[in-house]
Amino acid sequence: MVLYTPLSTDEIYPAQASQQKTISYQGRTIIVEETEHHQQQILQLISTDPNDYLQTNFTPGTVINNEPIHDDM
């Protein structure tokens, strides 16, 4: 199979599995990763609404503390 993409091979086939999860947070779908202090850090927002990307509470790197989080999967 030929894969045409601007991404590097490491981005497509990561060497080790990370602790990333897709969850629902404040009605939006986001990808988070657990930090060493058992908090959730936002890695990516998945939305079709451009206004969601302007909200600072969905900025990548934002740490979610003691918020009710629901797994999508």
C-alpha positions in Angstrom: 0.0 0.0 0.0 1.2 3.5 -0.9 0.5 6.2 1.6 0.8 9.8 0.4 1.0 12.1 3.4 3.0 15.1 4.7 3.4 13.3 8.1 6.6 11.6 9.1 6.7 7.8 9.5 7.0 8.3 13.3 3.7 10.2 13.4 1.9 7.5 11.4 3.4 4.5 13.2 4.4 5.6 16.7 7.1 3.5 18.4 5.3 3.1 21.6 1.6 3.3 22.5 0.8 6.5 24.5 -1.9 7.0 27.1 -4.1 9.0 24.8 -7.9 8.8 25.1 -10.8 10.3 23.1 -13.3 11.7 25.5 -16.3 14.1 25.7 -15.6 17.3 27.6 -18.1 20.1 27.9 -20.0 18.7 25.0 -17.0 18.6 22.7 -14.8 15.6 21.6 -11.2 16.0 22.6 -8.1 13.8 22.8 -6.4 13.9 26.2 -3.3 12.3 27.8 -2.9 11.6 31.5 -0.1 13.5 33.2 2.1 12.2 36.0 -0.2 13.9 38.5 -3.2 11.9 37.3 -4.7 14.9 35.5 -5.9 15.1 31.9 -4.0 17.3 29.5 -5.7 18.3 26.2 -3.8 17.3 23.1 -6.4 18.0 20.4 -9.9 19.3 19.9 -12.0 17.5 17.3 -14.9 19.7 16.2 -16.5 21.0 13.0 -17.5 24.3 14.7 -14.8 26.9 14.1 -15.9 28.8 17.2 -14.8 25.9 19.4 -11.2 26.5 18.4 -11.4 30.1 19.7 -12.3 29.0 23.2 -9.3 29.0 25.5 -10.6 26.1 27.6 -10.0 23.8 24.6 -6.4 25.0 23.9 -3.9 22.1 23.6 -1.9 21.9 26.7 -4.7 22.9 29.0 -4.9 20.6 32.1 -8.3 19.5 33.2 -8.6 19.2 37.0 -11.4 17.3 38.8 -13.9 17.8 35.9 -16.5 15.2 35.1 -15.1 13.4 32.0 -16.9 10.9 29.9 -15.2 8.3 27.7 -16.6 8.2 24.1 -15.2 4.8 23.5 
